[in-house]
Amino acid sequence: MTVTITVMTYNVHSCIGRNSRACPSKTAGVIASYNPDIIALQELDMGLFRSGLMDQAAVIAEQLKMNYHFHPSIKVEQGEYGNAIGASHHQKFVVIDGKIAFVGGLDICSNRWDDRRHLPENPERINSDDKPYEPYHDVQSYSIGPVASKMAEFFKFRWKNSGGGELHLPDLSGEDDFEIQSGLPIVIAVY
């Protein structure tokens, strides 16, 4: 199995554009056009007057929906100047006994529950601190049979490559096959 990971390095020069103004959101747009899995950025400002006292790494990471780590190289004025690395992981799946696989982008954490209506305001949609949050929608799918079996193989591959070592799962291929009785029909749109 081959997995491709796109790594991008970019000297952002304090996110200063041709207009001589710092704009990390434009820099994030350039980065997004390459769709990298991992980014290494050089020459970022954090809390400097020339860039509006902003944390450029945080702005870029938020726009790209990536986790990041900023490392200051030097302290300048009241802020810092340095480098950052960021990464994003979008493959979230669960495989049960090699028989059924659930695949989607949902993180199980706060601000994620919603009902099918996705109303702008819903008194039931609150965090543990009783504060409301915006509607949230995500797609989750399930697969059975050979697709679930392939997802189990992919899980083992990812486990090993993340440093977890060789993973041996029991072979349950002939045991208790089942079908899901209800679900949403798949719609294919052709334009």
C-alpha positions as CSV (number, residue, x, y, z in Angstrom):
1,M,0.0,0.0,0.0
2,T,1.4,3.4,-1.0
3,V,0.4,6.6,0.9
4,T,1.4,10.0,-0.4
5,I,2.0,12.8,2.0
6,T,2.6,16.3,0.7
7,V,5.2,18.3,2.6
8,M,5.5,22.1,1.9
9,T,8.2,24.5,3.1
10,Y,7.6,28.2,2.7
11,N,9.6,31.3,3.7
12,V,6.7,33.7,4.3
13,H,8.8,36.8,5.0
14,S,6.5,38.0,7.8
15,C,3.5,37.5,5.4
16,I,4.2,40.9,3.9
17,G,2.8,41.1,0.4
18,R,3.5,43.4,-2.6
19,N,1.5,46.1,-1.0
20,S,4.0,46.2,1.9
21,R,1.3,45.0,4.4
22,A,1.2,41.8,6.4
23,C,-1.7,39.5,5.5
24,P,-1.3,36.0,6.8
25,S,-4.8,35.0,5.4
26,K,-3.5,35.6,1.9
27,T,-0.4,33.5,2.8
28,A,-2.7,30.8,4.0
29,G,-4.6,31.0,0.7
30,V,-1.4,30.4,-1.2
31,I,-0.5,27.4,1.0
32,A,-4.1,26.0,0.7
33,S,-3.8,25.9,-3.1
34,Y,-1.0,23.3,-2.7
35,N,-3.1,21.2,-0.2
36,P,-0.2,20.1,1.9
37,D,-0.4,17.6,4.7
38,I,2.6,19.1,6.6
39,I,3.9,22.6,6.3
40,A,7.2,24.2,7.6
41,L,7.1,28.0,7.6
42,Q,10.0,30.3,8.1
43,E,10.1,34.0,9.2
44,L,6.8,34.4,11.0
45,D,5.9,37.3,13.3
46,M,4.2,36.9,16.7
47,G,3.1,40.1,18.4
48,L,5.2,42.5,16.4
49,F,4.0,46.0,15.5
50,R,4.9,45.7,11.8
51,S,2.4,42.9,11.5
52,G,-0.4,44.3,13.6
53,L,0.6,42.5,16.8
54,M,-1.0,39.3,15.4
55,D,0.2,35.7,15.8
56,Q,0.7,34.9,12.2
57,A,1.2,31.1,12.7
58,A,-2.1,30.9,14.6
59,V,-4.0,32.8,11.9
60,I,-2.5,30.6,9.1
61,A,-3.2,27.4,11.1
62,E,-6.7,28.3,11.9
63,Q,-7.5,29.1,8.3
64,L,-5.9,25.8,7.1
65,K,-7.5,23.9,10.0
66,M,-4.1,22.6,11.1
67,N,-2.4,22.0,14.4
68,Y,0.9,23.9,14.7
69,H,3.9,24.6,16.8
70,F,5.7,28.0,16.7
71,H,9.3,28.2,17.7
72,P,10.8,31.7,18.2
73,S,14.2,32.3,16.8
74,I,14.6,35.7,18.3
75,K,12.7,38.2,20.5
76,V,12.1,41.5,18.7
77,E,10.4,44.6,20.2
78,Q,7.7,43.2,22.4
79,G,7.1,40.0,20.3
80,E,8.9,37.2,18.6
81,Y,10.1,36.2,15.1
82,G,10.6,32.5,14.1
83,N,9.4,29.4,12.5
84,A,6.4,27.1,12.7
85,I,5.5,23.6,11.6
86,G,1.9,22.6,11.0
87,A,0.0,19.4,10.1
88,S,-3.5,18.2,9.5
89,H,-5.0,14.8,9.8
90,H,-8.3,14.2,8.0
91,Q,-8.6,10.4,8.0
92,K,-10.9,9.5,10.8
93,F,-12.3,6.0,10.8
94,V,-13.4,3.1,13.0
95,V,-13.3,-0.6,11.9
96,I,-15.2,-3.2,13.9
97,D,-14.0,-6.8,13.6
98,G,-13.1,-6.1,9.9
99,K,-16.8,-6.3,9.2
100,I,-18.0,-2.7,9.3
101,A,-16.1,0.6,8.9
102,F,-17.3,4.1,9.8
103,V,-15.5,6.9,7.9
104,G,-15.9,10.6,8.4
105,G,-14.3,13.8,9.5
106,L,-15.9,14.2,12.9
107,D,-13.9,14.9,16.0
108,I,-15.6,13.8,19.2
109,C,-15.3,16.9,21.3
110,S,-17.1,20.0,22.4
111,N,-19.1,22.1,19.9
112,R,-19.9,19.0,17.7
113,W,-23.4,17.8,18.6
114,D,-26.4,19.0,16.5
115,D,-29.7,17.6,15.3
116,R,-30.8,17.1,11.7
117,R,-32.5,20.5,11.6
118,H,-29.2,22.5,12.2
119,L,-31.3,25.5,13.4
120,P,-29.4,28.8,13.8
121,E,-30.4,28.7,17.5
122,N,-31.2,25.5,19.4
123,P,-31.5,25.5,23.3
124,E,-30.3,21.9,23.4
125,R,-27.0,22.7,21.6
126,I,-24.8,23.8,24.5
127,N,-21.4,23.0,25.8
128,S,-20.6,21.6,29.3
129,D,-20.4,25.3,30.5
130,D,-24.0,25.8,29.3
131,K,-22.9,28.2,26.5
132,P,-24.6,27.8,23.1
133,Y,-22.6,27.3,19.9
134,E,-23.2,27.4,16.2
135,P,-24.9,24.7,14.1
136,Y,-22.5,21.9,13.1
137,H,-22.8,19.4,10.3
138,D,-20.5,16.6,9.2
139,V,-20.8,13.5,7.0
140,Q,-20.2,10.0,8.3
141,S,-20.5,6.9,6.1
142,Y,-20.4,3.2,6.8
143,S,-19.1,0.3,4.7
144,I,-19.4,-3.5,5.0
145,G,-17.9,-6.5,3.3
146,P,-14.7,-6.2,1.2
147,V,-14.5,-2.4,1.8
148,A,-14.5,-2.8,5.6
149,S,-11.9,-5.5,5.2
150,K,-9.6,-3.1,3.2
151,M,-10.2,-0.4,5.8
152,A,-8.9,-2.9,8.5
153,E,-5.8,-3.5,6.4
154,F,-5.3,0.3,6.0
155,F,-5.7,0.7,9.8
156,K,-3.0,-1.8,10.4
157,F,-0.7,-0.1,7.9
158,R,-1.3,3.4,9.5
159,W,-0.8,1.9,13.0
160,K,2.6,0.4,12.1
161,N,3.8,3.6,10.3
162,S,2.8,5.8,13.2
163,G,5.2,3.8,15.4
164,G,2.7,1.4,17.0
165,G,4.5,-1.7,15.6
166,E,3.0,-4.7,13.9
167,L,-0.7,-5.2,14.7
168,H,-2.2,-8.7,14.4
169,L,-6.0,-8.7,14.2
170,P,-8.0,-11.9,14.2
171,D,-9.4,-13.2,10.9
172,L,-13.1,-13.0,11.2
173,S,-13.9,-13.2,7.5
174,G,-16.2,-16.2,7.7
175,E,-18.0,-15.4,10.9
176,D,-21.5,-13.9,11.3
177,D,-21.9,-11.9,8.2
178,F,-24.6,-9.3,8.6
179,E,-26.3,-6.5,6.7
180,I,-27.3,-3.1,7.8
181,Q,-31.1,-2.9,7.6
182,S,-31.6,0.9,7.4
183,G,-29.6,3.8,6.2
184,L,-29.7,6.7,3.7
185,P,-29.7,5.9,0.0
186,I,-26.6,6.9,-1.9
187,V,-27.3,9.6,-4.5
188,I,-24.9,10.2,-7.4
189,A,-25.2,13.5,-9.2
190,V,-23.9,13.8,-12.8
191,Y,-23.4,17.2,-14.2
